Amino acid sequence: AAAKNALANNDDQWAAQLSDHLLAINQNDSDAKQIKADALTKLARDMVNATARNYYLTVARELREELKAD
């Protein structure tokens, strides 16, 4: 719930960190994967560093592909 609230309040970095903790507990948590993917996508929008933006978007894409496979 805290991760969803952080995402809703545009605290995207905190949402990504919280979802990391949830995924450490259960790597198949689809809600945590979705939250992290959304948070990373939002973080990428404001990133001026191309390498960091690419990293965020790549990880978000991988998480969404995992969700489709489940």
PyMOL Python script that loads the backbone (N, CA, C, O; Angstrom):
from pymol import cmd

cmd.read_pdbstr("""\
ATOM      1  N   ALA A   1       0.831  -1.196   0.000  1.00  0.00           N
ATOM      2  CA  ALA A   1       0.000   0.000   0.000  1.00  0.00           C
ATOM      3  C   ALA A   1       0.874   1.258   0.000  1.00  0.00           C
ATOM      4  O   ALA A   1       0.551   2.244  -0.662  1.00  0.00           O
ATOM      5  N   ALA A   2       1.977   1.217   0.744  1.00  0.00           N
ATOM      6  CA  ALA A   2       2.866   2.380   0.810  1.00  0.00           C
ATOM      7  C   ALA A   2       3.497   2.659  -0.545  1.00  0.00           C
ATOM      8  O   ALA A   2       3.675   3.819  -0.917  1.00  0.00           O
ATOM      9  N   ALA A   3       3.833   1.625  -1.278  1.00  0.00           N
ATOM     10  CA  ALA A   3       4.424   1.813  -2.611  1.00  0.00           C
ATOM     11  C   ALA A   3       3.408   2.426  -3.563  1.00  0.00           C
ATOM     12  O   ALA A   3       3.748   3.311  -4.348  1.00  0.00           O
ATOM     13  N   LYS A   4       2.153   1.958  -3.499  1.00  0.00           N
ATOM     14  CA  LYS A   4       1.105   2.531  -4.354  1.00  0.00           C
ATOM     15  C   LYS A   4       0.872   3.989  -4.006  1.00  0.00           C
ATOM     16  O   LYS A   4       0.700   4.820  -4.897  1.00  0.00           O
ATOM     17  N   ASN A   5       0.867   4.307  -2.712  1.00  0.00           N
ATOM     18  CA  ASN A   5       0.674   5.692  -2.282  1.00  0.00           C
ATOM     19  C   ASN A   5       1.820   6.575  -2.747  1.00  0.00           C
ATOM     20  O   ASN A   5       1.598   7.700  -3.196  1.00  0.00           O
ATOM     21  N   ALA A   6       3.044   6.072  -2.641  1.00  0.00           N
ATOM     22  CA  ALA A   6       4.198   6.851  -3.091  1.00  0.00           C
ATOM     23  C   ALA A   6       4.101   7.141  -4.581  1.00  0.00           C
ATOM     24  O   ALA A   6       4.394   8.253  -5.023  1.00  0.00           O
ATOM     25  N   LEU A   7       3.691   6.142  -5.356  1.00  0.00           N
ATOM     26  CA  LEU A   7       3.548   6.333  -6.801  1.00  0.00           C
ATOM     27  C   LEU A   7       2.453   7.356  -7.102  1.00  0.00           C
ATOM     28  O   LEU A   7       2.618   8.216  -7.968  1.00  0.00           O
ATOM     29  N   ALA A   8       1.349   7.258  -6.390  1.00  0.00           N
ATOM     30  CA  ALA A   8       0.236   8.197  -6.592  1.00  0.00           C
ATOM     31  C   ALA A   8       0.630   9.625  -6.225  1.00  0.00           C
ATOM     32  O   ALA A   8       0.121  10.583  -6.807  1.00  0.00           O
ATOM     33  N   ASN A   9       1.540   9.763  -5.255  1.00  0.00           N
ATOM     34  CA  ASN A   9       1.974  11.088  -4.808  1.00  0.00           C
ATOM     35  C   ASN A   9       3.228  11.572  -5.535  1.00  0.00           C
ATOM     36  O   ASN A   9       3.884  12.519  -5.101  1.00  0.00           O
ATOM     37  N   ASN A  10       3.551  10.909  -6.647  1.00  0.00           N
ATOM     38  CA  ASN A  10       4.702  11.272  -7.486  1.00  0.00           C
ATOM     39  C   ASN A  10       6.034  11.182  -6.748  1.00  0.00           C
ATOM     40  O   ASN A  10       6.989  11.876  -7.098  1.00  0.00           O
ATOM     41  N   ASP A  11       6.098  10.329  -5.731  1.00  0.00           N
ATOM     42  CA  ASP A  11       7.363  10.041  -5.060  1.00  0.00           C
ATOM     43  C   ASP A  11       7.901   8.759  -5.690  1.00  0.00           C
ATOM     44  O   ASP A  11       7.934   7.698  -5.065  1.00  0.00           O
ATOM     45  N   ASP A  12       8.318   8.891  -6.938  1.00  0.00           N
ATOM     46  CA  ASP A  12       8.636   7.742  -7.778  1.00  0.00           C
ATOM     47  C   ASP A  12       9.864   6.970  -7.295  1.00  0.00           C
ATOM     48  O   ASP A  12       9.889   5.742  -7.364  1.00  0.00           O
ATOM     49  N   GLN A  13      10.867   7.672  -6.815  1.00  0.00           N
ATOM     50  CA  GLN A  13      12.062   6.991  -6.318  1.00  0.00           C
ATOM     51  C   GLN A  13      11.710   6.112  -5.113  1.00  0.00           C
ATOM     52  O   GLN A  13      12.169   4.973  -5.017  1.00  0.00           O
ATOM     53  N   TRP A  14      10.902   6.641  -4.204  1.00  0.00           N
ATOM     54  CA  TRP A  14      10.499   5.880  -3.026  1.00  0.00           C
ATOM     55  C   TRP A  14       9.629   4.689  -3.432  1.00  0.00           C
ATOM     56  O   TRP A  14       9.763   3.603  -2.868  1.00  0.00           O
ATOM     57  N   ALA A  15       8.762   4.882  -4.383  1.00  0.00           N
ATOM     58  CA  ALA A  15       7.920   3.780  -4.868  1.00  0.00           C
ATOM     59  C   ALA A  15       8.784   2.666  -5.453  1.00  0.00           C
ATOM     60  O   ALA A  15       8.518   1.488  -5.216  1.00  0.00           O
ATOM     61  N   ALA A  16       9.807   3.027  -6.209  1.00  0.00           N
ATOM     62  CA  ALA A  16      10.704   2.030  -6.787  1.00  0.00           C
ATOM     63  C   ALA A  16      11.474   1.294  -5.699  1.00  0.00           C
ATOM     64  O   ALA A  16      11.657   0.079  -5.778  1.00  0.00           O
ATOM     65  N   GLN A  17      11.924   2.023  -4.688  1.00  0.00           N
ATOM     66  CA  GLN A  17      12.660   1.385  -3.600  1.00  0.00           C
ATOM     67  C   GLN A  17      11.757   0.442  -2.799  1.00  0.00           C
ATOM     68  O   GLN A  17      12.162  -0.671  -2.463  1.00  0.00           O
ATOM     69  N   LEU A  18      10.556   0.880  -2.500  1.00  0.00           N
ATOM     70  CA  LEU A  18       9.631   0.021  -1.764  1.00  0.00           C
ATOM     71  C   LEU A  18       9.296  -1.233  -2.565  1.00  0.00           C
ATOM     72  O   LEU A  18       9.219  -2.326  -2.004  1.00  0.00           O
ATOM     73  N   SER A  19       9.099  -1.082  -3.861  1.00  0.00           N
ATOM     74  CA  SER A  19       8.786  -2.250  -4.680  1.00  0.00           C
ATOM     75  C   SER A  19       9.980  -3.198  -4.746  1.00  0.00           C
ATOM     76  O   SER A  19       9.796  -4.410  -4.855  1.00  0.00           O
ATOM     77  N   ASP A  20      11.198  -2.667  -4.684  1.00  0.00           N
ATOM     78  CA  ASP A  20      12.379  -3.530  -4.614  1.00  0.00           C
ATOM     79  C   ASP A  20      12.353  -4.403  -3.362  1.00  0.00           C
ATOM     80  O   ASP A  20      12.686  -5.587  -3.412  1.00  0.00           O
ATOM     81  N   HIS A  21      11.957  -3.810  -2.248  1.00  0.00           N
ATOM     82  CA  HIS A  21      11.861  -4.582  -1.000  1.00  0.00           C
ATOM     83  C   HIS A  21      10.802  -5.677  -1.125  1.00  0.00           C
ATOM     84  O   HIS A  21      11.005  -6.806  -0.678  1.00  0.00           O
ATOM     85  N   LEU A  22       9.679  -5.330  -1.735  1.00  0.00           N
ATOM     86  CA  LEU A  22       8.621  -6.324  -1.918  1.00  0.00           C
ATOM     87  C   LEU A  22       9.086  -7.449  -2.843  1.00  0.00           C
ATOM     88  O   LEU A  22       8.775  -8.616  -2.604  1.00  0.00           O
ATOM     89  N   LEU A  23       9.815  -7.108  -3.879  1.00  0.00           N
ATOM     90  CA  LEU A  23      10.308  -8.127  -4.812  1.00  0.00           C
ATOM     91  C   LEU A  23      11.412  -8.982  -4.191  1.00  0.00           C
ATOM     92  O   LEU A  23      11.613 -10.126  -4.598  1.00  0.00           O
ATOM     93  N   ALA A  24      12.124  -8.435  -3.215  1.00  0.00           N
ATOM     94  CA  ALA A  24      13.125  -9.240  -2.505  1.00  0.00           C
ATOM     95  C   ALA A  24      12.441 -10.312  -1.661  1.00  0.00           C
ATOM     96  O   ALA A  24      12.981 -11.402  -1.469  1.00  0.00           O
ATOM     97  N   ILE A  25      11.260  -9.996  -1.164  1.00  0.00           N
ATOM     98  CA  ILE A  25      10.494 -10.951  -0.365  1.00  0.00           C
ATOM     99  C   ILE A  25       9.815 -11.971  -1.268  1.00  0.00           C
ATOM    100  O   ILE A  25       9.823 -13.168  -0.979  1.00  0.00           O
ATOM    101  N   ASN A  26       9.226 -11.493  -2.363  1.00  0.00           N
ATOM    102  CA  ASN A  26       8.512 -12.372  -3.291  1.00  0.00           C
ATOM    103  C   ASN A  26       8.773 -11.874  -4.709  1.00  0.00           C
ATOM    104  O   ASN A  26       8.190 -10.882  -5.145  1.00  0.00           O
ATOM    105  N   GLN A  27       9.647 -12.565  -5.419  1.00  0.00           N
ATOM    106  CA  GLN A  27      10.040 -12.110  -6.757  1.00  0.00           C
ATOM    107  C   GLN A  27       8.932 -12.244  -7.788  1.00  0.00           C
ATOM    108  O   GLN A  27       9.066 -11.745  -8.905  1.00  0.00           O
ATOM    109  N   ASN A  28       7.835 -12.912  -7.430  1.00  0.00           N
ATOM    110  CA  ASN A  28       6.713 -13.079  -8.364  1.00  0.00           C
ATOM    111  C   ASN A  28       5.545 -12.143  -8.059  1.00  0.00           C
ATOM    112  O   ASN A  28       4.450 -12.331  -8.590  1.00  0.00           O
ATOM    113  N   ASP A  29       5.764 -11.146  -7.218  1.00  0.00           N
ATOM    114  CA  ASP A  29       4.703 -10.205  -6.835  1.00  0.00           C
ATOM    115  C   ASP A  29       4.384  -9.294  -8.026  1.00  0.00           C
ATOM    116  O   ASP A  29       5.127  -8.358  -8.323  1.00  0.00           O
ATOM    117  N   SER A  30       3.280  -9.581  -8.691  1.00  0.00           N
ATOM    118  CA  SER A  30       2.940  -8.831  -9.907  1.00  0.00           C
ATOM    119  C   SER A  30       2.612  -7.366  -9.609  1.00  0.00           C
ATOM    120  O   SER A  30       2.921  -6.494 -10.422  1.00  0.00           O
ATOM    121  N   ASP A  31       1.998  -7.081  -8.467  1.00  0.00           N
ATOM    122  CA  ASP A  31       1.718  -5.681  -8.123  1.00  0.00           C
ATOM    123  C   ASP A  31       3.014  -4.896  -7.938  1.00  0.00           C
ATOM    124  O   ASP A  31       3.131  -3.762  -8.404  1.00  0.00           O
ATOM    125  N   ALA A  32       3.985  -5.504  -7.256  1.00  0.00           N
ATOM    126  CA  ALA A  32       5.266  -4.830  -7.039  1.00  0.00           C
ATOM    127  C   ALA A  32       5.992  -4.601  -8.362  1.00  0.00           C
ATOM    128  O   ALA A  32       6.609  -3.554  -8.559  1.00  0.00           O
ATOM    129  N   LYS A  33       5.921  -5.569  -9.263  1.00  0.00           N
ATOM    130  CA  LYS A  33       6.547  -5.397 -10.581  1.00  0.00           C
ATOM    131  C   LYS A  33       5.900  -4.248 -11.341  1.00  0.00           C
ATOM    132  O   LYS A  33       6.592  -3.444 -11.964  1.00  0.00           O
ATOM    133  N   GLN A  34       4.575  -4.169 -11.290  1.00  0.00           N
ATOM    134  CA  GLN A  34       3.866  -3.099 -11.993  1.00  0.00           C
ATOM    135  C   GLN A  34       4.197  -1.738 -11.401  1.00  0.00           C
ATOM    136  O   GLN A  34       4.418  -0.775 -12.136  1.00  0.00           O
ATOM    137  N   ILE A  35       4.231  -1.655 -10.081  1.00  0.00           N
ATOM    138  CA  ILE A  35       4.559  -0.393  -9.422  1.00  0.00           C
ATOM    139  C   ILE A  35       5.971   0.043  -9.787  1.00  0.00           C
ATOM    140  O   ILE A  35       6.206   1.210 -10.102  1.00  0.00           O
ATOM    141  N   LYS A  36       6.909  -0.898  -9.744  1.00  0.00           N
ATOM    142  CA  LYS A  36       8.293  -0.547 -10.072  1.00  0.00           C
ATOM    143  C   LYS A  36       8.407  -0.108 -11.528  1.00  0.00           C
ATOM    144  O   LYS A  36       9.085   0.875 -11.828  1.00  0.00           O
ATOM    145  N   ALA A  37       7.755  -0.820 -12.423  1.00  0.00           N
ATOM    146  CA  ALA A  37       7.802  -0.446 -13.843  1.00  0.00           C
ATOM    147  C   ALA A  37       7.230   0.954 -14.050  1.00  0.00           C
ATOM    148  O   ALA A  37       7.802   1.756 -14.788  1.00  0.00           O
ATOM    149  N   ASP A  38       6.120   1.245 -13.412  1.00  0.00           N
ATOM    150  CA  ASP A  38       5.506   2.575 -13.541  1.00  0.00           C
ATOM    151  C   ASP A  38       6.399   3.657 -12.938  1.00  0.00           C
ATOM    152  O   ASP A  38       6.554   4.735 -13.512  1.00  0.00           O
ATOM    153  N   ALA A  39       6.983   3.363 -11.779  1.00  0.00           N
ATOM    154  CA  ALA A  39       7.857   4.338 -11.121  1.00  0.00           C
ATOM    155  C   ALA A  39       9.089   4.622 -11.976  1.00  0.00           C
ATOM    156  O   ALA A  39       9.485   5.777 -12.127  1.00  0.00           O
ATOM    157  N   LEU A  40       9.692   3.582 -12.533  1.00  0.00           N
ATOM    158  CA  LEU A  40      10.881   3.781 -13.361  1.00  0.00           C
ATOM    159  C   LEU A  40      10.562   4.537 -14.640  1.00  0.00           C
ATOM    160  O   LEU A  40      11.363   5.349 -15.104  1.00  0.00           O
ATOM    161  N   THR A  41       9.400   4.274 -15.205  1.00  0.00           N
ATOM    162  CA  THR A  41       8.988   4.999 -16.413  1.00  0.00           C
ATOM    163  C   THR A  41       8.814   6.485 -16.102  1.00  0.00           C
ATOM    164  O   THR A  41       9.228   7.344 -16.880  1.00  0.00           O
ATOM    165  N   LYS A  42       8.200   6.775 -14.961  1.00  0.00           N
ATOM    166  CA  LYS A  42       8.030   8.177 -14.566  1.00  0.00           C
ATOM    167  C   LYS A  42       9.366   8.841 -14.260  1.00  0.00           C
ATOM    168  O   LYS A  42       9.573  10.006 -14.598  1.00  0.00           O
ATOM    169  N   LEU A  43      10.277   8.103 -13.620  1.00  0.00           N
ATOM    170  CA  LEU A  43      11.599   8.659 -13.339  1.00  0.00           C
ATOM    171  C   LEU A  43      12.349   8.960 -14.640  1.00  0.00           C
ATOM    172  O   LEU A  43      13.065   9.957 -14.734  1.00  0.00           O
ATOM    173  N   ALA A  44      12.182   8.102 -15.627  1.00  0.00           N
ATOM    174  CA  ALA A  44      12.881   8.281 -16.899  1.00  0.00           C
ATOM    175  C   ALA A  44      12.447   9.557 -17.613  1.00  0.00           C
ATOM    176  O   ALA A  44      13.240  10.165 -18.332  1.00  0.00           O
ATOM    177  N   ARG A  45      11.206   9.961 -17.421  1.00  0.00           N
ATOM    178  CA  ARG A  45      10.704  11.164 -18.103  1.00  0.00           C
ATOM    179  C   ARG A  45      11.510  12.405 -17.754  1.00  0.00           C
ATOM    180  O   ARG A  45      11.723  13.273 -18.600  1.00  0.00           O
ATOM    181  N   ASP A  46      11.957  12.487 -16.509  1.00  0.00           N
ATOM    182  CA  ASP A  46      12.663  13.686 -16.045  1.00  0.00           C
ATOM    183  C   ASP A  46      14.180  13.541 -16.074  1.00  0.00           C
ATOM    184  O   ASP A  46      14.903  14.468 -15.708  1.00  0.00           O
ATOM    185  N   MET A  47      14.660  12.387 -16.504  1.00  0.00           N
ATOM    186  CA  MET A  47      16.095  12.117 -16.487  1.00  0.00           C
ATOM    187  C   MET A  47      16.767  12.782 -17.693  1.00  0.00           C
ATOM    188  O   MET A  47      16.349  12.576 -18.832  1.00  0.00           O
ATOM    189  N   VAL A  48      17.801  13.573 -17.437  1.00  0.00           N
ATOM    190  CA  VAL A  48      18.524  14.224 -18.525  1.00  0.00           C
ATOM    191  C   VAL A  48      19.705  13.375 -18.990  1.00  0.00           C
ATOM    192  O   VAL A  48      20.185  13.538 -20.112  1.00  0.00           O
ATOM    193  N   ASN A  49      20.167  12.480 -18.140  1.00  0.00           N
ATOM    194  CA  ASN A  49      21.262  11.590 -18.487  1.00  0.00           C
ATOM    195  C   ASN A  49      20.712  10.444 -19.323  1.00  0.00           C
ATOM    196  O   ASN A  49      19.868   9.679 -18.855  1.00  0.00           O
ATOM    197  N   ALA A  50      21.186  10.323 -20.556  1.00  0.00           N
ATOM    198  CA  ALA A  50      20.653   9.320 -21.489  1.00  0.00           C
ATOM    199  C   ALA A  50      20.887   7.892 -21.003  1.00  0.00           C
ATOM    200  O   ALA A  50      20.030   7.027 -21.186  1.00  0.00           O
ATOM    201  N   THR A  51      22.025   7.644 -20.393  1.00  0.00           N
ATOM    202  CA  THR A  51      22.326   6.299 -19.912  1.00  0.00           C
ATOM    203  C   THR A  51      21.375   5.907 -18.789  1.00  0.00           C
ATOM    204  O   THR A  51      20.853   4.792 -18.780  1.00  0.00           O
ATOM    205  N   ALA A  52      21.150   6.799 -17.857  1.00  0.00           N
ATOM    206  CA  ALA A  52      20.226   6.518 -16.757  1.00  0.00           C
ATOM    207  C   ALA A  52      18.808   6.340 -17.276  1.00  0.00           C
ATOM    208  O   ALA A  52      18.093   5.442 -16.831  1.00  0.00           O
ATOM    209  N   ARG A  53      18.395   7.184 -18.211  1.00  0.00           N
ATOM    210  CA  ARG A  53      17.050   7.069 -18.790  1.00  0.00           C
ATOM    211  C   ARG A  53      16.874   5.713 -19.469  1.00  0.00           C
ATOM    212  O   ARG A  53      15.843   5.059 -19.314  1.00  0.00           O
ATOM    213  N   ASN A  54      17.892   5.300 -20.223  1.00  0.00           N
ATOM    214  CA  ASN A  54      17.845   4.013 -20.896  1.00  0.00           C
ATOM    215  C   ASN A  54      17.745   2.874 -19.884  1.00  0.00           C
ATOM    216  O   ASN A  54      16.983   1.929 -20.087  1.00  0.00           O
ATOM    217  N   TYR A  55      18.505   2.959 -18.805  1.00  0.00           N
ATOM    218  CA  TYR A  55      18.460   1.922 -17.766  1.00  0.00           C
ATOM    219  C   TYR A  55      17.052   1.818 -17.181  1.00  0.00           C
ATOM    220  O   TYR A  55      16.498   0.723 -17.086  1.00  0.00           O
ATOM    221  N   TYR A  56      16.475   2.951 -16.791  1.00  0.00           N
ATOM    222  CA  TYR A  56      15.127   2.946 -16.206  1.00  0.00           C
ATOM    223  C   TYR A  56      14.114   2.325 -17.171  1.00  0.00           C
ATOM    224  O   TYR A  56      13.307   1.482 -16.781  1.00  0.00           O
ATOM    225  N   LEU A  57      14.168   2.753 -18.429  1.00  0.00           N
ATOM    226  CA  LEU A  57      13.189   2.250 -19.400  1.00  0.00           C
ATOM    227  C   LEU A  57      13.407   0.779 -19.731  1.00  0.00           C
ATOM    228  O   LEU A  57      12.445   0.046 -19.962  1.00  0.00           O
ATOM    229  N   THR A  58      14.654   0.347 -19.755  1.00  0.00           N
ATOM    230  CA  THR A  58      14.942  -1.063 -20.038  1.00  0.00           C
ATOM    231  C   THR A  58      14.434  -1.955 -18.911  1.00  0.00           C
ATOM    232  O   THR A  58      13.806  -2.982 -19.171  1.00  0.00           O
ATOM    233  N   VAL A  59      14.698  -1.578 -17.671  1.00  0.00           N
ATOM    234  CA  VAL A  59      14.225  -2.372 -16.534  1.00  0.00           C
ATOM    235  C   VAL A  59      12.694  -2.379 -16.501  1.00  0.00           C
ATOM    236  O   VAL A  59      12.086  -3.416 -16.235  1.00  0.00           O
ATOM    237  N   ALA A  60      12.078  -1.243 -16.767  1.00  0.00           N
ATOM    238  CA  ALA A  60      10.612  -1.174 -16.795  1.00  0.00           C
ATOM    239  C   ALA A  60      10.050  -2.108 -17.867  1.00  0.00           C
ATOM    240  O   ALA A  60       9.068  -2.810 -17.627  1.00  0.00           O
ATOM    241  N   ARG A  61      10.665  -2.117 -19.036  1.00  0.00           N
ATOM    242  CA  ARG A  61      10.213  -3.001 -20.113  1.00  0.00           C
ATOM    243  C   ARG A  61      10.354  -4.469 -19.717  1.00  0.00           C
ATOM    244  O   ARG A  61       9.455  -5.274 -19.961  1.00  0.00           O
ATOM    245  N   GLU A  62      11.484  -4.810 -19.107  1.00  0.00           N
ATOM    246  CA  GLU A  62      11.701  -6.195 -18.674  1.00  0.00           C
ATOM    247  C   GLU A  62      10.664  -6.622 -17.645  1.00  0.00           C
ATOM    248  O   GLU A  62      10.163  -7.746 -17.699  1.00  0.00           O
ATOM    249  N   LEU A  63      10.342  -5.748 -16.720  1.00  0.00           N
ATOM    250  CA  LEU A  63       9.323  -6.074 -15.717  1.00  0.00           C
ATOM    251  C   LEU A  63       7.960  -6.289 -16.365  1.00  0.00           C
ATOM    252  O   LEU A  63       7.227  -7.203 -15.989  1.00  0.00           O
ATOM    253  N   ARG A  64       7.624  -5.451 -17.334  1.00  0.00           N
ATOM    254  CA  ARG A  64       6.330  -5.602 -18.010  1.00  0.00           C
ATOM    255  C   ARG A  64       6.288  -6.877 -18.847  1.00  0.00           C
ATOM    256  O   ARG A  64       5.235  -7.503 -18.965  1.00  0.00           O
ATOM    257  N   GLU A  65       7.415  -7.265 -19.427  1.00  0.00           N
ATOM    258  CA  GLU A  65       7.469  -8.526 -20.171  1.00  0.00           C
ATOM    259  C   GLU A  65       7.291  -9.715 -19.228  1.00  0.00           C
ATOM    260  O   GLU A  65       6.642 -10.697 -19.589  1.00  0.00           O
ATOM    261  N   GLU A  66       7.859  -9.638 -18.031  1.00  0.00           N
ATOM    262  CA  GLU A  66       7.668 -10.682 -17.037  1.00  0.00           C
ATOM    263  C   GLU A  66       6.201 -10.786 -16.634  1.00  0.00           C
ATOM    264  O   GLU A  66       5.690 -11.885 -16.414  1.00  0.00           O
ATOM    265  N   LEU A  67       5.527  -9.644 -16.537  1.00  0.00           N
ATOM    266  CA  LEU A  67       4.109  -9.649 -16.174  1.00  0.00           C
ATOM    267  C   LEU A  67       3.274 -10.329 -17.250  1.00  0.00           C
ATOM    268  O   LEU A  67       2.321 -11.043 -16.940  1.00  0.00           O
ATOM    269  N   LYS A  68       3.625 -10.112 -18.507  1.00  0.00           N
ATOM    270  CA  LYS A  68       2.889 -10.749 -19.602  1.00  0.00           C
ATOM    271  C   LYS A  68       3.094 -12.251 -19.602  1.00  0.00           C
ATOM    272  O   LYS A  68       2.185 -13.009 -19.941  1.00  0.00           O
ATOM    273  N   ALA A  69       4.300 -12.686 -19.217  1.00  0.00           N
ATOM    274  CA  ALA A  69       4.618 -14.116 -19.210  1.00  0.00           C
ATOM    275  C   ALA A  69       3.906 -14.862 -18.077  1.00  0.00           C
ATOM    276  O   ALA A  69       3.664 -16.066 -18.164  1.00  0.00           O
ATOM    277  N   ASP A  70       3.576 -14.127 -17.018  1.00  0.00           N
ATOM    278  CA  ASP A  70       2.907 -14.761 -15.863  1.00  0.00           C
ATOM    279  C   ASP A  70       1.500 -15.057 -16.135  1.00  0.00           C
ATOM    280  O   ASP A  70       0.802 -15.587 -15.271  1.00  0.00           O
TER     281      ASP A  70
END
""", "prot")
cmd.dss("prot")
cmd.show_as("cartoon", "prot")
cmd.util.cbc("prot")
cmd.orient("prot")
